Amino acid sequence: MTEITEYKMLINGAWVAASDGGLLDSFDPSTGDIWSCVPNATEADVDAAVRAADAALDGPWGQMTPTERGKCITRLGDLLAEHSEELGRVETRDTGKMFKETKWQATYIAEFLRFFGGAADKINGDTLPIDKPDMFVFTDREPLGVVAAVVPWNSQMFLSAVKIGPALAAGNTMVMKASEHASAPLLEFGKLIAKAGIPDGVINIVTGLGEPCGRALTSHPLVARVAFTGGPASAAHVIRNSAHNFAEVSLELGGKSPFIVFEDANIESAVNGSVAGIFAATGQSCVAGSRLYLHEDIADEFLEKMVKIAKGIVIGDPQADETEMGPLCTQGQMDHIQAQVALAVDEGGTVLSGGNAVTGDGLFFEPTIIECPRQDMTIVDTELFGPVLAVQRFKTEEEALALANDTKHGLAAGIFTRDSARSLRMARRIKAGIVWVNTYRAISPIAEFGGMKTSGHGRESGFQAIYDYTRPKTVWMNMSDDPLASPFQPR
């Protein structure tokens, strides 16, 4: 019988259970077994976490210089890298993501915290060449206050780092809500916070369902900003909740990213990029290149190569070195994907590879490629969050551009061509927040990340992200020794 690990939440530096004792089970998606449980936070628990974060603004954290704060953030990044193997093991067990990927992510994502740590004492205001004599006017930037950060189960370390880094660099405090589907990795990460020298209450971590935990957090009157990553339906609730506290809101939502391959592309590179873009992480990525558009002259050759690779992908235990693709994370994903694949076939799609759940234990689904004869098929603009690729053919650049932009999403896009002028034309005209040319899924702490349309608004990563966690304060100083003139003239 599997031993169940019981986790607790981090509130004001203490590890605590839910105030009513409520728990949520967490399943290992590779076996279907319950392996851990986490607190199901109540409104009172959320309130305690937010108040702890609010009090920490005026505590030791608020008294630190930006340089001192930066050193704490950098140490947190160093600790993340040092503990990447054990964090990766926990994340793999909780989410089904490949251990090779989770370990690498934890190691590389430490660079994001180091980047923001180094930037903490480089936030500055401006002096203004004001149009009034004897006035010296400048702006200062101050932290917003308490930040509510809501992260999903996939890519937790990355999505946490791009919120923690800029928020703390700017001097804010935080309450983070981990996904109810896989909270353990973020709670394990939370054990490093005090070791980094970050005072109690600066980062709090709660776990629980959207109701009441998510609602209570995003609508709390002491929350000044909500940084949310997730789906559009949940984002709509976040926006409505922010009407109660007028919090600033940034949203990083789903995608249905076009991956466009022209006739002059390096076919081997494009095939490998597309395979990585849709089957890496079992397709459970917001930037998955799940819409493949192929120029008709190279489509048959491309698909022959890609189908061969897809059929040879080794599916199995995500902890094993030989495994190339692990399971889906939740039963809900499996049900959604099976229904959408069946609908695609009913609407005229042709399954070139895969299309079925793998029999046996665990939530495994075959790498699936479906050729779609029409753009208006449901699967073309429905995010599946799994290893399913919708393929179409095009004849001209204008047709490819129209197909790519014919979507409610706008997070990412990929372009493969040797024609640099064409790649620039396409990159400028595609309606997406991130465009990769002759590569895919590349990230860096230096580069901003975010979408448009129903893929959200606001940007994460990059130096500008720090300023999004501040508010400017304008200071007017009268330099004249003369008394102010009376507004009332003597009669």
Secondary structure, 3 states (H helix, E strand, C coil): CCCCEECCEEECCEEECCCCCCEEEEECCCCCCEEEEEECCCHHHHHHHHHHHHHHCCCHHHHCCHHHHHHHHHHHHHHHHHCHHHHHHHHHHHHCCCHHHHHHHHHHHHHHHHHHHHHHHHCCCCEECCCCCCEEEEEEEEECCEEEEECCCCCHHHHHHHHHHHHHHCCCEEEEEECCCCCHHHHHHHCCCHHHCCCCCCEEEEECCHHHHHHHHHCCCCEEEEEEECCHHHHHHHHHHHHHHCCEEEEECCCCCEEEECCCCCHHHHHHHHHHHHHHHHHCCCCCCCEEEEECCCHHHHHHHHHHHHHHCCECCCCCCCCCECCCCCHHHHHHHHHHHHHHHHCCCEEEECCCECCCCCCCECCEEEECCCCCCHHHHCCCCCCEEEEEEECCHHHHHHHHHCCCCCCEEEEECCCHHHHHHHHHHCCCCEEEECCCCCCCCCCCECCCHHHEECCECCCHHHHCCEEEEEEEEECCCCCCCCCCCCC
